[in-house]
Amino acid sequence: MRTTTSLMIAAAVIGAAIATPVGAQQGASGVTDEQIETLVKQAEANPKDPELHYRLAAAYWAKACVPRIAVCEGSAGPIDRRAQYVQSGLLEADKTLAIRPDYLDALVYKGLLLRANAVLEPEPQMA
C-alpha cells in the first residue's frame, strides 16, 4: 500500500512537471524556490516532524531531476545546482528516516536521490 502511494506521489510530481510551464524561478519541476523556502522554515520550526522533511526531500528531488527522471540528465538548470538539490534532498530523507525508520515513502525518495547523485557525479578521468 505504501509503495503504491510512493508511485502515485512520483506520478503526481511528474504530471505537475509536464502540466506546469517553465518559469524563471519554477523550472520544469513545478516546485518553486519559494515553496522550498517555506518548507525549510516549517521543518526548522518543527524538526521532529518526519512529514516536513519527507516533503523537502521530494521537492529537492523534483527540482534536481524532473522531467528526465530515468537518468536525471537534461533537466533544467546547471549540474552543480542540481547536485546541490540532490545533496539537500538526501539530508532531508536521512532526517525523515532518523525520526521514523519505517517511512517507506522517504526510503523510496532516498533511493531516487542516490540514483540521481550517481548520475550527476562527474566520471573519474582515465590517465
C-alpha positions in Angstrom: 0.0 0.0 0.0 2.8 2.5 0.9 4.7 1.6 -2.3 1.6 2.4 -4.3 1.4 5.7 -2.5 5.1 6.4 -3.4 4.5 5.7 -7.0 1.3 7.9 -7.0 3.3 10.7 -5.5 6.1 10.3 -8.1 3.5 10.3 -10.8 1.9 13.4 -9.4 5.3 15.2 -9.4 5.9 14.1 -13.0 2.4 15.1 -14.0 2.9 18.6 -12.4 6.2 18.9 -14.3 4.5 18.2 -17.6 1.5 20.4 -17.0 3.4 23.3 -15.5 5.0 25.9 -17.8 8.7 26.6 -17.1 9.2 29.9 -15.2 12.3 31.8 -14.2 12.2 30.5 -10.6 10.0 27.5 -11.1 11.9 25.3 -13.5 10.5 22.2 -15.1 9.7 20.5 -11.8 6.7 22.8 -10.9 8.4 23.3 -7.5 9.3 26.9 -6.8 12.2 28.2 -4.7 9.6 29.9 -2.5 7.9 26.6 -1.8 11.2 25.1 -0.8 12.0 28.1 1.4 8.6 27.7 3.1 9.1 24.0 3.7 12.6 24.7 5.1 11.2 27.2 7.6 8.4 24.8 8.6 11.0 22.0 9.1 13.2 24.2 11.2 10.2 25.2 13.4 9.2 21.5 13.7 12.4 19.5 13.4 10.8 16.3 14.7 8.0 16.2 12.0 9.1 13.5 9.6 6.4 14.6 7.0 8.0 18.0 6.5 11.5 16.5 6.0 10.0 14.0 3.6 8.2 16.8 1.6 11.5 18.6 1.4 13.3 15.5 0.1 10.7 15.0 -2.6 10.8 18.7 -3.5 14.6 18.7 -3.8 14.4 15.5 -6.0 11.8 17.2 -8.2 14.0 20.3 -8.6 17.0 18.2 -9.5 15.5 15.6 -11.7 12.2 16.3 -13.3 11.4 15.9 -16.1 14.1 13.3 -17.1 13.8 11.1 -14.0 15.1 7.9 -15.7 18.6 9.2 -15.8 18.3 12.6 -14.2 20.1 14.4 -17.0 18.9 17.1 -19.3 16.8 18.7 -16.5 16.6 22.5 -16.4 19.5 24.1 -14.5 23.2 23.5 -14.3 24.6 20.2 -13.0 26.2 21.8 -9.9 22.9 23.3 -8.9 21.0 20.0 -9.4 23.7 18.2 -7.5 23.2 20.7 -4.6 19.4 19.9 -4.7 20.2 16.1 -4.6 22.5 16.6 -1.6 19.9 18.6 0.3 17.3 16.0 -0.6 19.5 13.2 0.8 20.0 15.1 4.0 16.2 15.6 4.4 15.5 11.9 3.6 18.0 10.9 6.2 16.4 13.2 8.8 13.0 11.7 8.0 14.3 8.1 8.4 16.1 9.0 11.6 12.8 10.2 13.1 10.7 7.4 11.5 12.7 4.5 10.2 9.7 2.7 8.8 8.7 5.6 6.5 8.7 3.7 3.2 8.0 6.8 1.0 11.1 8.5 2.4 13.1 5.4 1.7 11.9 5.4 -1.9 12.9 9.0 -2.4 16.3 8.4 -0.8 16.8 5.7 -3.4 15.8 8.1 -6.2 18.1 10.7 -4.8 21.0 8.3 -4.5 20.5 7.3 -8.2 20.4 10.9 -9.2 23.6 11.5 -7.2 25.4 8.7 -9.1 24.3 10.2 -12.4 25.3 13.8 -11.5 28.7 12.9 -10.1 31.5 13.5 -12.6 33.0 10.4 -14.1 36.6 9.7 -13.0 39.2 10.7 -15.5 41.3 7.9 -17.0 45.0 8.6 -17.2 
